[in-house]
Structure formats: structure tokens, C-alpha cells
Amino acid sequence: MGHPWLKPVRYHGSQTGRDAWDRPKDQPILPAVGDFYRVEGEEVHEVAVGPVHAGIIEPGHFRFQCYGEHVFHLEIALGFQHRGIENALAGGPTPRSIHYAETLAGDTTIAHATSYCQLIEALARCQKSARAQMLRGIALEFERLANHIGDLGALATDIGFLPTSSFCGRIRGDLLNMTAELCGSRFGRGLVRPAESVLTWMTPAPPNCCAGWKAPNAIPQWL
């Protein structure tokens, strides 16, 4: 009650059958179609950007309410590349489930794949080897560093400070290349699998490093 601007964050049909805006079930719900917050006043102007914009991130529509150099309000509309992965994952796991998890966001492949694998392992009550956990941790740290350094470079780009932008891009590339050295993919695709890491199959493990590890017989081979 009393919410200042009741508006959906996600543009998709109701999961409960009740739509807050009483839209028909067969009506397509398109992103950025609807009312936007507006500031009224003398010399206040609106600037609309996107969804096609000069960047490599996903399409997005931005509405700025401005007064000279001051931005009073910004509203963002996303969802132009909504692929329906949540519905595709329902009823799984299937042979495609791990690939859906890996491609939820291109720069967060390892984190999403690890979350998916932890869910499967918990449901199957399967123990991971110490080696697999160590390799996942290393890969996650490479991914975290690459993303944070990339964000720092993007901030520098936004203010036109190109030397820092270029240098951060080079450092991020080094981290992505190290991930490629691990598994053949700069973004870590194929590295993380339930109960194991791909490197635990590629490289012989030291003796007794998996002592007490229980084979994941409850997990289908295609996972």
C-alpha cells in the first residue's frame, strides 16, 4: 500500500493467473510499453535512449528527466532479449539445463554453473571432491576479478578517461585468457559440472585427495 510508482520490473505474463493490470492472458507484454514517470516544470526536458545504444551490453531503454545538467529521475526498461530460461528450466534437469545455466549471462558463466551444480548435488546428496571444490574456487575468482576490472574500465569509459579504460581491458583479457588455459573457453563454459570439475577428469588427481568421496551414481551421466 502507498507504493509511489507501482510498475512491473519484469515484462512477462502472470505466474499466478492474476494480473495486477487486468491484462488479457493472450495479450503480448512488450518491454518498455507502458507509462513512464515524468517530471513537469518549466525547462524540464525528457531524454530517451535505447534500446539500441552505443554499447556491448544488452539492449535497454532509458528515460531521463533533466533540468539543465541535473538529472531528476532515471527509469530503465529491460527485457528486450528475454529468452524464457526460467520456464525452460522448469521440470528439469534435462541435458540442456547446465547449458542454460552457463548462458544466463555471458560474463557470469562459472558462477551460474556453480550455483546450478550445487543445487543438483544437494538434491542428489552427493559429495564433491576437494579437488573439484578447489578448481571451482579458482575459476570463480578469475571470473570475479575479470568482471570487477571490466567494470572499473567501463566507469572510466563513461567519463571519457580512455587510458584507464584501455588498461583495464588489457588486464581483464589476461584473466579471461587464464580461464581459457584451464578449460579452453575464455568464459569458463564446460568447466563446472555436477560433483566434479572438467579438470578432475583431464588431470590425474593426487593420491587420497578424494578420500571419502562418494561416486555420484544418483546423477545421470549427461549432467
PyMOL commands that place a pseudoatom at each C-alpha (Angstrom):
pseudoatom trace, name=CA, resn=MET, resi=1, chain=A, elem=C, hetatm=0, pos=[0.000, 0.000, 0.000]
pseudoatom trace, name=CA, resn=GLY, resi=2, chain=A, elem=C, hetatm=0, pos=[1.173, 3.505, -0.768]
pseudoatom trace, name=CA, resn=HIS, resi=3, chain=A, elem=C, hetatm=0, pos=[3.872, 2.490, -3.241]
pseudoatom trace, name=CA, resn=PRO, resi=4, chain=A, elem=C, hetatm=0, pos=[4.936, 5.640, -5.109]
pseudoatom trace, name=CA, resn=TRP, resi=5, chain=A, elem=C, hetatm=0, pos=[5.130, 4.062, -8.576]
pseudoatom trace, name=CA, resn=LEU, resi=6, chain=A, elem=C, hetatm=0, pos=[3.543, 0.646, -8.961]
pseudoatom trace, name=CA, resn=LYS, resi=7, chain=A, elem=C, hetatm=0, pos=[5.051, -0.834, -12.117]
pseudoatom trace, name=CA, resn=PRO, resi=8, chain=A, elem=C, hetatm=0, pos=[6.339, -4.290, -13.111]
pseudoatom trace, name=CA, resn=VAL, resi=9, chain=A, elem=C, hetatm=0, pos=[10.079, -4.884, -13.135]
pseudoatom trace, name=CA, resn=ARG, resi=10, chain=A, elem=C, hetatm=0, pos=[9.747, -7.893, -15.422]
pseudoatom trace, name=CA, resn=TYR, resi=11, chain=A, elem=C, hetatm=0, pos=[7.632, -7.946, -18.563]
pseudoatom trace, name=CA, resn=HIS, resi=12, chain=A, elem=C, hetatm=0, pos=[6.031, -11.363, -18.683]
pseudoatom trace, name=CA, resn=GLY, resi=13, chain=A, elem=C, hetatm=0, pos=[2.689, -12.957, -18.036]
pseudoatom trace, name=CA, resn=SER, resi=14, chain=A, elem=C, hetatm=0, pos=[1.445, -13.568, -14.506]
pseudoatom trace, name=CA, resn=GLN, resi=15, chain=A, elem=C, hetatm=0, pos=[2.659, -16.800, -12.900]
pseudoatom trace, name=CA, resn=THR, resi=16, chain=A, elem=C, hetatm=0, pos=[-0.392, -16.943, -10.639]
pseudoatom trace, name=CA, resn=GLY, resi=17, chain=A, elem=C, hetatm=0, pos=[-3.125, -16.266, -13.167]
pseudoatom trace, name=CA, resn=ARG, resi=18, chain=A, elem=C, hetatm=0, pos=[-3.929, -12.880, -11.613]
pseudoatom trace, name=CA, resn=ASP, resi=19, chain=A, elem=C, hetatm=0, pos=[-2.594, -9.846, -13.432]
pseudoatom trace, name=CA, resn=ALA, resi=20, chain=A, elem=C, hetatm=0, pos=[-2.260, -6.622, -11.437]
pseudoatom trace, name=CA, resn=TRP, resi=21, chain=A, elem=C, hetatm=0, pos=[-3.183, -4.571, -14.535]
pseudoatom trace, name=CA, resn=ASP, resi=22, chain=A, elem=C, hetatm=0, pos=[-6.041, -6.886, -15.637]
pseudoatom trace, name=CA, resn=ARG, resi=23, chain=A, elem=C, hetatm=0, pos=[-4.378, -7.583, -18.973]
pseudoatom trace, name=CA, resn=PRO, resi=24, chain=A, elem=C, hetatm=0, pos=[-5.852, -10.418, -21.063]
pseudoatom trace, name=CA, resn=LYS, resi=25, chain=A, elem=C, hetatm=0, pos=[-3.888, -13.678, -20.939]
pseudoatom trace, name=CA, resn=ASP, resi=26, chain=A, elem=C, hetatm=0, pos=[-3.393, -13.720, -24.710]
pseudoatom trace, name=CA, resn=GLN, resi=27, chain=A, elem=C, hetatm=0, pos=[-2.098, -10.123, -24.851]
pseudoatom trace, name=CA, resn=PRO, resi=28, chain=A, elem=C, hetatm=0, pos=[1.644, -9.932, -25.564]
pseudoatom trace, name=CA, resn=ILE, resi=29, chain=A, elem=C, hetatm=0, pos=[3.568, -7.973, -22.948]
pseudoatom trace, name=CA, resn=LEU, resi=30, chain=A, elem=C, hetatm=0, pos=[6.314, -5.987, -24.628]
pseudoatom trace, name=CA, resn=PRO, resi=31, chain=A, elem=C, hetatm=0, pos=[9.210, -4.312, -22.802]
pseudoatom trace, name=CA, resn=ALA, resi=32, chain=A, elem=C, hetatm=0, pos=[9.124, -0.521, -22.384]
pseudoatom trace, name=CA, resn=VAL, resi=33, chain=A, elem=C, hetatm=0, pos=[5.423, -0.379, -23.330]
pseudoatom trace, name=CA, resn=GLY, resi=34, chain=A, elem=C, hetatm=0, pos=[3.576, 1.489, -20.600]
pseudoatom trace, name=CA, resn=ASP, resi=35, chain=A, elem=C, hetatm=0, pos=[3.622, 4.651, -18.557]
pseudoatom trace, name=CA, resn=PHE, resi=36, chain=A, elem=C, hetatm=0, pos=[6.907, 6.284, -17.563]
pseudoatom trace, name=CA, resn=TYR, resi=37, chain=A, elem=C, hetatm=0, pos=[7.452, 8.602, -14.633]
pseudoatom trace, name=CA, resn=ARG, resi=38, chain=A, elem=C, hetatm=0, pos=[7.536, 12.233, -15.732]
pseudoatom trace, name=CA, resn=VAL, resi=39, chain=A, elem=C, hetatm=0, pos=[8.706, 15.422, -14.075]
pseudoatom trace, name=CA, resn=GLU, resi=40, chain=A, elem=C, hetatm=0, pos=[6.724, 18.519, -15.039]
pseudoatom trace, name=CA, resn=GLY, resi=41, chain=A, elem=C, hetatm=0, pos=[8.052, 22.041, -14.909]
pseudoatom trace, name=CA, resn=GLU, resi=42, chain=A, elem=C, hetatm=0, pos=[9.468, 24.911, -16.903]
pseudoatom trace, name=CA, resn=GLU, resi=43, chain=A, elem=C, hetatm=0, pos=[12.613, 23.904, -18.827]
pseudoatom trace, name=CA, resn=VAL, resi=44, chain=A, elem=C, hetatm=0, pos=[12.386, 20.304, -17.599]
pseudoatom trace, name=CA, resn=HIS, resi=45, chain=A, elem=C, hetatm=0, pos=[13.002, 18.001, -20.553]
pseudoatom trace, name=CA, resn=GLU, resi=46, chain=A, elem=C, hetatm=0, pos=[12.988, 14.262, -21.200]
pseudoatom trace, name=CA, resn=VAL, resi=47, chain=A, elem=C, hetatm=0, pos=[15.807, 12.357, -22.869]
pseudoatom trace, name=CA, resn=ALA, resi=48, chain=A, elem=C, hetatm=0, pos=[15.103, 8.853, -24.200]
pseudoatom trace, name=CA, resn=VAL, resi=49, chain=A, elem=C, hetatm=0, pos=[17.961, 6.468, -25.027]
pseudoatom trace, name=CA, resn=GLY, resi=50, chain=A, elem=C, hetatm=0, pos=[17.821, 2.971, -26.461]
pseudoatom trace, name=CA, resn=PRO, resi=51, chain=A, elem=C, hetatm=0, pos=[17.017, 0.160, -26.690]
pseudoatom trace, name=CA, resn=VAL, resi=52, chain=A, elem=C, hetatm=0, pos=[19.665, 0.286, -29.429]
pseudoatom trace, name=CA, resn=HIS, resi=53, chain=A, elem=C, hetatm=0, pos=[22.620, 2.169, -27.985]
pseudoatom trace, name=CA, resn=ALA, resi=54, chain=A, elem=C, hetatm=0, pos=[26.380, 2.501, -28.349]
pseudoatom trace, name=CA, resn=GLY, resi=55, chain=A, elem=C, hetatm=0, pos=[27.488, -0.329, -26.118]
pseudoatom trace, name=CA, resn=ILE, resi=56, chain=A, elem=C, hetatm=0, pos=[28.054, -4.078, -25.980]
pseudoatom trace, name=CA, resn=ILE, resi=57, chain=A, elem=C, hetatm=0, pos=[25.696, -4.686, -23.049]
pseudoatom trace, name=CA, resn=GLU, resi=58, chain=A, elem=C, hetatm=0, pos=[22.160, -5.937, -23.570]
pseudoatom trace, name=CA, resn=PRO, resi=59, chain=A, elem=C, hetatm=0, pos=[19.576, -3.609, -25.122]
pseudoatom trace, name=CA, resn=GLY, resi=60, chain=A, elem=C, hetatm=0, pos=[17.909, -1.279, -22.657]
pseudoatom trace, name=CA, resn=HIS, resi=61, chain=A, elem=C, hetatm=0, pos=[15.605, 1.700, -22.786]
pseudoatom trace, name=CA, resn=PHE, resi=62, chain=A, elem=C, hetatm=0, pos=[16.434, 4.669, -20.530]
pseudoatom trace, name=CA, resn=ARG, resi=63, chain=A, elem=C, hetatm=0, pos=[14.249, 7.690, -19.742]
pseudoatom trace, name=CA, resn=PHE, resi=64, chain=A, elem=C, hetatm=0, pos=[15.988, 10.687, -18.175]
pseudoatom trace, name=CA, resn=GLN, resi=65, chain=A, elem=C, hetatm=0, pos=[14.076, 13.596, -16.626]
pseudoatom trace, name=CA, resn=CYS, resi=66, chain=A, elem=C, hetatm=0, pos=[16.518, 16.511, -16.785]
pseudoatom trace, name=CA, resn=TYR, resi=67, chain=A, elem=C, hetatm=0, pos=[16.792, 20.146, -15.852]
pseudoatom trace, name=CA, resn=GLY, resi=68, chain=A, elem=C, hetatm=0, pos=[19.906, 21.503, -17.490]
pseudoatom trace, name=CA, resn=GLU, resi=69, chain=A, elem=C, hetatm=0, pos=[22.760, 19.309, -16.275]
pseudoatom trace, name=CA, resn=HIS, resi=70, chain=A, elem=C, hetatm=0, pos=[20.756, 17.929, -13.363]
pseudoatom trace, name=CA, resn=VAL, resi=71, chain=A, elem=C, hetatm=0, pos=[19.092, 14.516, -13.752]
pseudoatom trace, name=CA, resn=PHE, resi=72, chain=A, elem=C, hetatm=0, pos=[15.990, 14.395, -11.570]
pseudoatom trace, name=CA, resn=HIS, resi=73, chain=A, elem=C, hetatm=0, pos=[14.887, 10.884, -12.435]
pseudoatom trace, name=CA, resn=LEU, resi=74, chain=A, elem=C, hetatm=0, pos=[16.025, 7.866, -14.463]
pseudoatom trace, name=CA, resn=GLU, resi=75, chain=A, elem=C, hetatm=0, pos=[13.828, 4.922, -15.373]
pseudoatom trace, name=CA, resn=ILE, resi=76, chain=A, elem=C, hetatm=0, pos=[15.215, 1.799, -17.035]
pseudoatom trace, name=CA, resn=ALA, resi=77, chain=A, elem=C, hetatm=0, pos=[13.298, -0.789, -19.058]
pseudoatom trace, name=CA, resn=LEU, resi=78, chain=A, elem=C, hetatm=0, pos=[14.974, -4.126, -19.788]
pseudoatom trace, name=CA, resn=GLY, resi=79, chain=A, elem=C, hetatm=0, pos=[13.778, -7.450, -21.137]
pseudoatom trace, name=CA, resn=PHE, resi=80, chain=A, elem=C, hetatm=0, pos=[14.290, -6.951, -24.881]
pseudoatom trace, name=CA, resn=GLN, resi=81, chain=A, elem=C, hetatm=0, pos=[16.294, -10.190, -25.004]
pseudoatom trace, name=CA, resn=HIS, resi=82, chain=A, elem=C, hetatm=0, pos=[14.181, -12.196, -22.577]
pseudoatom trace, name=CA, resn=ARG, resi=83, chain=A, elem=C, hetatm=0, pos=[14.631, -15.842, -23.597]
pseudoatom trace, name=CA, resn=GLY, resi=84, chain=A, elem=C, hetatm=0, pos=[12.305, -17.666, -21.222]
pseudoatom trace, name=CA, resn=ILE, resi=85, chain=A, elem=C, hetatm=0, pos=[15.080, -19.607, -19.476]
pseudoatom trace, name=CA, resn=GLU, resi=86, chain=A, elem=C, hetatm=0, pos=[13.140, -19.848, -16.200]
pseudoatom trace, name=CA, resn=ASN, resi=87, chain=A, elem=C, hetatm=0, pos=[10.309, -21.691, -17.937]
pseudoatom trace, name=CA, resn=ALA, resi=88, chain=A, elem=C, hetatm=0, pos=[12.800, -23.840, -19.870]
pseudoatom trace, name=CA, resn=LEU, resi=89, chain=A, elem=C, hetatm=0, pos=[14.467, -24.957, -16.632]
pseudoatom trace, name=CA, resn=ALA, resi=90, chain=A, elem=C, hetatm=0, pos=[11.159, -25.960, -15.037]
pseudoatom trace, name=CA, resn=GLY, resi=91, chain=A, elem=C, hetatm=0, pos=[10.630, -29.716, -14.943]
pseudoatom trace, name=CA, resn=GLY, resi=92, chain=A, elem=C, hetatm=0, pos=[14.356, -30.450, -15.309]
pseudoatom trace, name=CA, resn=PRO, resi=93, chain=A, elem=C, hetatm=0, pos=[17.097, -31.347, -15.137]
pseudoatom trace, name=CA, resn=THR, resi=94, chain=A, elem=C, hetatm=0, pos=[17.478, -32.140, -18.809]
pseudoatom trace, name=CA, resn=PRO, resi=95, chain=A, elem=C, hetatm=0, pos=[20.588, -32.409, -20.997]
pseudoatom trace, name=CA, resn=ARG, resi=96, chain=A, elem=C, hetatm=0, pos=[20.241, -28.692, -21.756]
pseudoatom trace, name=CA, resn=SER, resi=97, chain=A, elem=C, hetatm=0, pos=[19.854, -27.457, -18.168]
pseudoatom trace, name=CA, resn=ILE, resi=98, chain=A, elem=C, hetatm=0, pos=[23.553, -26.957, -17.454]
pseudoatom trace, name=CA, resn=HIS, resi=99, chain=A, elem=C, hetatm=0, pos=[23.952, -25.068, -20.736]
pseudoatom trace, name=CA, resn=TYR, resi=100, chain=A, elem=C, hetatm=0, pos=[21.017, -22.806, -19.876]
pseudoatom trace, name=CA, resn=ALA, resi=101, chain=A, elem=C, hetatm=0, pos=[22.704, -22.032, -16.557]
pseudoatom trace, name=CA, resn=GLU, resi=102, chain=A, elem=C, hetatm=0, pos=[26.030, -21.282, -18.236]
pseudoatom trace, name=CA, resn=THR, resi=103, chain=A, elem=C, hetatm=0, pos=[24.489, -18.871, -20.729]
pseudoatom trace, name=CA, resn=LEU, resi=104, chain=A, elem=C, hetatm=0, pos=[22.203, -16.924, -18.378]
pseudoatom trace, name=CA, resn=ALA, resi=105, chain=A, elem=C, hetatm=0, pos=[24.794, -14.144, -18.534]
pseudoatom trace, name=CA, resn=GLY, resi=106, chain=A, elem=C, hetatm=0, pos=[27.900, -14.475, -20.645]
pseudoatom trace, name=CA, resn=ASP, resi=107, chain=A, elem=C, hetatm=0, pos=[30.311, -12.959, -18.118]
pseudoatom trace, name=CA, resn=THR, resi=108, chain=A, elem=C, hetatm=0, pos=[28.934, -14.981, -15.175]
pseudoatom trace, name=CA, resn=THR, resi=109, chain=A, elem=C, hetatm=0, pos=[29.168, -18.465, -16.667]
pseudoatom trace, name=CA, resn=ILE, resi=110, chain=A, elem=C, hetatm=0, pos=[31.119, -20.058, -13.825]
pseudoatom trace, name=CA, resn=ALA, resi=111, chain=A, elem=C, hetatm=0, pos=[29.049, -18.523, -11.020]
pseudoatom trace, name=CA, resn=HIS, resi=112, chain=A, elem=C, hetatm=0, pos=[25.726, -19.602, -12.519]
pseudoatom trace, name=CA, resn=ALA, resi=113, chain=A, elem=C, hetatm=0, pos=[27.029, -23.060, -13.438]
pseudoatom trace, name=CA, resn=THR, resi=114, chain=A, elem=C, hetatm=0, pos=[28.366, -23.486, -9.895]
pseudoatom trace, name=CA, resn=SER, resi=115, chain=A, elem=C, hetatm=0, pos=[25.001, -22.497, -8.405]
pseudoatom trace, name=CA, resn=TYR, resi=116, chain=A, elem=C, hetatm=0, pos=[23.231, -24.998, -10.654]
pseudoatom trace, name=CA, resn=CYS, resi=117, chain=A, elem=C, hetatm=0, pos=[25.680, -27.765, -9.761]
pseudoatom trace, name=CA, resn=GLN, resi=118, chain=A, elem=C, hetatm=0, pos=[25.354, -27.071, -6.039]
pseudoatom trace, name=CA, resn=LEU, resi=119, chain=A, elem=C, hetatm=0, pos=[21.590, -27.417, -6.360]
pseudoatom trace, name=CA, resn=ILE, resi=120, chain=A, elem=C, hetatm=0, pos=[21.863, -30.750, -8.179]
pseudoatom trace, name=CA, resn=GLU, resi=121, chain=A, elem=C, hetatm=0, pos=[24.463, -32.022, -5.717]
pseudoatom trace, name=CA, resn=ALA, resi=122, chain=A, elem=C, hetatm=0, pos=[22.309, -31.062, -2.729]
pseudoatom trace, name=CA, resn=LEU, resi=123, chain=A, elem=C, hetatm=0, pos=[19.249, -32.809, -4.193]
pseudoatom trace, name=CA, resn=ALA, resi=124, chain=A, elem=C, hetatm=0, pos=[21.305, -35.922, -5.005]
pseudoatom trace, name=CA, resn=ARG, resi=125, chain=A, elem=C, hetatm=0, pos=[23.106, -35.798, -1.635]
pseudoatom trace, name=CA, resn=CYS, resi=126, chain=A, elem=C, hetatm=0, pos=[26.365, -36.098, -3.492]
pseudoatom trace, name=CA, resn=GLN, resi=127, chain=A, elem=C, hetatm=0, pos=[29.734, -35.096, -2.084]
pseudoatom trace, name=CA, resn=LYS, resi=128, chain=A, elem=C, hetatm=0, pos=[32.213, -33.164, -4.185]
pseudoatom trace, name=CA, resn=SER, resi=129, chain=A, elem=C, hetatm=0, pos=[35.900, -33.955, -4.169]
pseudoatom trace, name=CA, resn=ALA, resi=130, chain=A, elem=C, hetatm=0, pos=[38.229, -31.485, -2.519]
pseudoatom trace, name=CA, resn=ARG, resi=131, chain=A, elem=C, hetatm=0, pos=[39.969, -31.080, -5.876]
pseudoatom trace, name=CA, resn=ALA, resi=132, chain=A, elem=C, hetatm=0, pos=[36.741, -30.137, -7.653]
pseudoatom trace, name=CA, resn=GLN, resi=133, chain=A, elem=C, hetatm=0, pos=[35.919, -27.541, -4.996]
pseudoatom trace, name=CA, resn=MET, resi=134, chain=A, elem=C, hetatm=0, pos=[39.410, -26.063, -5.240]
pseudoatom trace, name=CA, resn=LEU, resi=135, chain=A, elem=C, hetatm=0, pos=[39.223, -25.764, -9.031]
pseudoatom trace, name=CA, resn=ARG, resi=136, chain=A, elem=C, hetatm=0, pos=[35.782, -24.185, -8.861]
pseudoatom trace, name=CA, resn=GLY, resi=137, chain=A, elem=C, hetatm=0, pos=[37.064, -21.662, -6.348]
pseudoatom trace, name=CA, resn=ILE, resi=138, chain=A, elem=C, hetatm=0, pos=[39.979, -20.694, -8.594]
pseudoatom trace, name=CA, resn=ALA, resi=139, chain=A, elem=C, hetatm=0, pos=[37.720, -20.340, -11.622]
pseudoatom trace, name=CA, resn=LEU, resi=140, chain=A, elem=C, hetatm=0, pos=[35.211, -18.255, -9.652]
pseudoatom trace, name=CA, resn=GLU, resi=141, chain=A, elem=C, hetatm=0, pos=[37.976, -15.927, -8.514]
pseudoatom trace, name=CA, resn=PHE, resi=142, chain=A, elem=C, hetatm=0, pos=[39.230, -15.471, -12.099]
pseudoatom trace, name=CA, resn=GLU, resi=143, chain=A, elem=C, hetatm=0, pos=[35.679, -14.617, -13.173]
pseudoatom trace, name=CA, resn=ARG, resi=144, chain=A, elem=C, hetatm=0, pos=[35.140, -12.203, -10.264]
pseudoatom trace, name=CA, resn=LEU, resi=145, chain=A, elem=C, hetatm=0, pos=[38.398, -10.373, -10.933]
pseudoatom trace, name=CA, resn=ALA, resi=146, chain=A, elem=C, hetatm=0, pos=[37.708, -10.140, -14.668]
pseudoatom trace, name=CA, resn=ASN, resi=147, chain=A, elem=C, hetatm=0, pos=[34.244, -8.691, -14.071]
pseudoatom trace, name=CA, resn=HIS, resi=148, chain=A, elem=C, hetatm=0, pos=[35.339, -6.175, -11.448]
pseudoatom trace, name=CA, resn=ILE, resi=149, chain=A, elem=C, hetatm=0, pos=[38.250, -4.976, -13.556]
pseudoatom trace, name=CA, resn=GLY, resi=150, chain=A, elem=C, hetatm=0, pos=[35.954, -4.755, -16.575]
pseudoatom trace, name=CA, resn=ASP, resi=151, chain=A, elem=C, hetatm=0, pos=[33.513, -2.638, -14.556]
pseudoatom trace, name=CA, resn=LEU, resi=152, chain=A, elem=C, hetatm=0, pos=[36.289, -0.293, -13.466]
pseudoatom trace, name=CA, resn=GLY, resi=153, chain=A, elem=C, hetatm=0, pos=[37.245, 0.115, -17.120]
pseudoatom trace, name=CA, resn=ALA, resi=154, chain=A, elem=C, hetatm=0, pos=[33.613, 0.781, -18.041]
pseudoatom trace, name=CA, resn=LEU, resi=155, chain=A, elem=C, hetatm=0, pos=[33.379, 3.513, -15.404]
pseudoatom trace, name=CA, resn=ALA, resi=156, chain=A, elem=C, hetatm=0, pos=[36.474, 5.121, -16.903]
pseudoatom trace, name=CA, resn=THR, resi=157, chain=A, elem=C, hetatm=0, pos=[34.908, 4.872, -20.366]
pseudoatom trace, name=CA, resn=ASP, resi=158, chain=A, elem=C, hetatm=0, pos=[31.741, 6.606, -19.159]
pseudoatom trace, name=CA, resn=ILE, resi=159, chain=A, elem=C, hetatm=0, pos=[33.707, 9.692, -18.134]
pseudoatom trace, name=CA, resn=GLY, resi=160, chain=A, elem=C, hetatm=0, pos=[35.951, 9.617, -21.198]
pseudoatom trace, name=CA, resn=PHE, resi=161, chain=A, elem=C, hetatm=0, pos=[39.149, 8.572, -19.373]
pseudoatom trace, name=CA, resn=LEU, resi=162, chain=A, elem=C, hetatm=0, pos=[40.434, 6.249, -22.090]
pseudoatom trace, name=CA, resn=PRO, resi=163, chain=A, elem=C, hetatm=0, pos=[43.897, 5.326, -20.697]
pseudoatom trace, name=CA, resn=THR, resi=164, chain=A, elem=C, hetatm=0, pos=[42.378, 3.575, -17.669]
pseudoatom trace, name=CA, resn=SER, resi=165, chain=A, elem=C, hetatm=0, pos=[39.645, 2.084, -19.851]
pseudoatom trace, name=CA, resn=SER, resi=166, chain=A, elem=C, hetatm=0, pos=[42.203, 0.535, -22.198]
pseudoatom trace, name=CA, resn=PHE, resi=167, chain=A, elem=C, hetatm=0, pos=[44.464, -0.701, -19.420]
pseudoatom trace, name=CA, resn=CYS, resi=168, chain=A, elem=C, hetatm=0, pos=[41.593, -2.369, -17.557]
pseudoatom trace, name=CA, resn=GLY, resi=169, chain=A, elem=C, hetatm=0, pos=[40.531, -4.046, -20.781]
pseudoatom trace, name=CA, resn=ARG, resi=170, chain=A, elem=C, hetatm=0, pos=[44.013, -5.494, -21.183]
pseudoatom trace, name=CA, resn=ILE, resi=171, chain=A, elem=C, hetatm=0, pos=[44.127, -6.806, -17.605]
pseudoatom trace, name=CA, resn=ARG, resi=172, chain=A, elem=C, hetatm=0, pos=[40.651, -8.314, -17.975]
pseudoatom trace, name=CA, resn=GLY, resi=173, chain=A, elem=C, hetatm=0, pos=[41.846, -10.045, -21.135]
pseudoatom trace, name=CA, resn=ASP, resi=174, chain=A, elem=C, hetatm=0, pos=[44.730, -11.616, -19.217]
pseudoatom trace, name=CA, resn=LEU, resi=175, chain=A, elem=C, hetatm=0, pos=[42.305, -13.128, -16.688]
pseudoatom trace, name=CA, resn=LEU, resi=176, chain=A, elem=C, hetatm=0, pos=[39.991, -14.411, -19.414]
pseudoatom trace, name=CA, resn=ASN, resi=177, chain=A, elem=C, hetatm=0, pos=[42.958, -15.978, -21.183]
pseudoatom trace, name=CA, resn=MET, resi=178, chain=A, elem=C, hetatm=0, pos=[43.974, -17.746, -17.966]
pseudoatom trace, name=CA, resn=THR, resi=179, chain=A, elem=C, hetatm=0, pos=[40.470, -19.196, -17.761]
pseudoatom trace, name=CA, resn=ALA, resi=180, chain=A, elem=C, hetatm=0, pos=[40.858, -20.362, -21.359]
pseudoatom trace, name=CA, resn=GLU, resi=181, chain=A, elem=C, hetatm=0, pos=[44.102, -22.073, -20.363]
pseudoatom trace, name=CA, resn=LEU, resi=182, chain=A, elem=C, hetatm=0, pos=[42.147, -24.014, -17.741]
pseudoatom trace, name=CA, resn=CYS, resi=183, chain=A, elem=C, hetatm=0, pos=[39.264, -25.286, -19.867]
pseudoatom trace, name=CA, resn=GLY, resi=184, chain=A, elem=C, hetatm=0, pos=[39.519, -23.988, -23.441]
pseudoatom trace, name=CA, resn=SER, resi=185, chain=A, elem=C, hetatm=0, pos=[36.849, -21.295, -23.016]
pseudoatom trace, name=CA, resn=ARG, resi=186, chain=A, elem=C, hetatm=0, pos=[37.629, -17.705, -22.020]
pseudoatom trace, name=CA, resn=PHE, resi=187, chain=A, elem=C, hetatm=0, pos=[34.312, -17.533, -20.150]
pseudoatom trace, name=CA, resn=GLY, resi=188, chain=A, elem=C, hetatm=0, pos=[34.656, -20.943, -18.494]
pseudoatom trace, name=CA, resn=ARG, resi=189, chain=A, elem=C, hetatm=0, pos=[31.994, -22.840, -20.380]
pseudoatom trace, name=CA, resn=GLY, resi=190, chain=A, elem=C, hetatm=0, pos=[32.240, -26.563, -19.783]
pseudoatom trace, name=CA, resn=LEU, resi=191, chain=A, elem=C, hetatm=0, pos=[34.475, -26.167, -16.737]
pseudoatom trace, name=CA, resn=VAL, resi=192, chain=A, elem=C, hetatm=0, pos=[31.942, -26.844, -13.969]
pseudoatom trace, name=CA, resn=ARG, resi=193, chain=A, elem=C, hetatm=0, pos=[29.794, -29.967, -13.863]
pseudoatom trace, name=CA, resn=PRO, resi=194, chain=A, elem=C, hetatm=0, pos=[27.833, -31.597, -11.012]
pseudoatom trace, name=CA, resn=ALA, resi=195, chain=A, elem=C, hetatm=0, pos=[30.036, -33.420, -8.488]
pseudoatom trace, name=CA, resn=GLU, resi=196, chain=A, elem=C, hetatm=0, pos=[33.189, -32.630, -10.447]
pseudoatom trace, name=CA, resn=SER, resi=197, chain=A, elem=C, hetatm=0, pos=[35.152, -30.128, -12.465]
pseudoatom trace, name=CA, resn=VAL, resi=198, chain=A, elem=C, hetatm=0, pos=[36.205, -30.900, -16.013]
pseudoatom trace, name=CA, resn=LEU, resi=199, chain=A, elem=C, hetatm=0, pos=[39.833, -30.673, -14.893]
pseudoatom trace, name=CA, resn=THR, resi=200, chain=A, elem=C, hetatm=0, pos=[39.357, -33.535, -12.441]
pseudoatom trace, name=CA, resn=TRP, resi=201, chain=A, elem=C, hetatm=0, pos=[38.781, -35.727, -15.474]
pseudoatom trace, name=CA, resn=MET, resi=202, chain=A, elem=C, hetatm=0, pos=[41.582, -34.230, -17.571]
pseudoatom trace, name=CA, resn=THR, resi=203, chain=A, elem=C, hetatm=0, pos=[44.354, -34.330, -14.965]
pseudoatom trace, name=CA, resn=PRO, resi=204, chain=A, elem=C, hetatm=0, pos=[45.150, -37.252, -12.635]
pseudoatom trace, name=CA, resn=ALA, resi=205, chain=A, elem=C, hetatm=0, pos=[44.314, -36.357, -9.058]
pseudoatom trace, name=CA, resn=PRO, resi=206, chain=A, elem=C, hetatm=0, pos=[46.905, -36.789, -6.298]
pseudoatom trace, name=CA, resn=PRO, resi=207, chain=A, elem=C, hetatm=0, pos=[46.564, -39.997, -4.249]
pseudoatom trace, name=CA, resn=ASN, resi=208, chain=A, elem=C, hetatm=0, pos=[43.945, -39.875, -1.489]
pseudoatom trace, name=CA, resn=CYS, resi=209, chain=A, elem=C, hetatm=0, pos=[42.811, -36.356, -2.475]
pseudoatom trace, name=CA, resn=CYS, resi=210, chain=A, elem=C, hetatm=0, pos=[39.267, -37.684, -2.815]
pseudoatom trace, name=CA, resn=ALA, resi=211, chain=A, elem=C, hetatm=0, pos=[39.320, -39.918, 0.230]
pseudoatom trace, name=CA, resn=GLY, resi=212, chain=A, elem=C, hetatm=0, pos=[35.800, -40.447, 1.464]
pseudoatom trace, name=CA, resn=TRP, resi=213, chain=A, elem=C, hetatm=0, pos=[34.276, -39.139, -1.757]
pseudoatom trace, name=CA, resn=LYS, resi=214, chain=A, elem=C, hetatm=0, pos=[31.137, -40.991, -2.780]
pseudoatom trace, name=CA, resn=ALA, resi=215, chain=A, elem=C, hetatm=0, pos=[30.624, -41.562, -6.512]
pseudoatom trace, name=CA, resn=PRO, resi=216, chain=A, elem=C, hetatm=0, pos=[27.578, -39.658, -7.816]
pseudoatom trace, name=CA, resn=ASN, resi=217, chain=A, elem=C, hetatm=0, pos=[25.647, -42.678, -9.034]
pseudoatom trace, name=CA, resn=ALA, resi=218, chain=A, elem=C, hetatm=0, pos=[22.385, -40.810, -8.489]
pseudoatom trace, name=CA, resn=ILE, resi=219, chain=A, elem=C, hetatm=0, pos=[23.340, -38.181, -11.072]
pseudoatom trace, name=CA, resn=PRO, resi=220, chain=A, elem=C, hetatm=0, pos=[22.697, -39.014, -14.759]
pseudoatom trace, name=CA, resn=GLN, resi=221, chain=A, elem=C, hetatm=0, pos=[25.805, -39.066, -16.926]
pseudoatom trace, name=CA, resn=TRP, resi=222, chain=A, elem=C, hetatm=0, pos=[24.585, -36.270, -19.189]
pseudoatom trace, name=CA, resn=LEU, resi=223, chain=A, elem=C, hetatm=0, pos=[24.684, -33.805, -16.284]
for i in range(1, 223): cmd.bond("trace and resi %d" % i, "trace and resi %d" % (i + 1))
show_as sticks, trace
zoom trace
